[in-house]
Amino acid sequence: MTGHQRLSGKVAIITGAASGIGFEASVLFAKEGAQVVCADLNEQGIQKTVEKIASLVGKDKAIAVKTDVSKEEQVKHLVDTAVQTFGI
């Protein structure tokens, strides 16, 4: 973890979190103190992202939510899950 924790007390919803920039953003936000909601169609990939975050900053800092962002109902579910889990 960094010494600054610039995102402590914040919640980030990261789409495309299973790989690439979304994965890296998820890890970086968690290192900076945010609680992270990892969203992607690739459920196995977002689980690995959550596991990576847990290994770096501890459990309960990130969750995985399988989401197709082109589907309004799934995006609503994503946000509702974030609110229920982290109390945004």
Order of alpha helices (4+ residues) and beta strands (2+ residues): beta-alpha-beta-alpha-beta-alpha
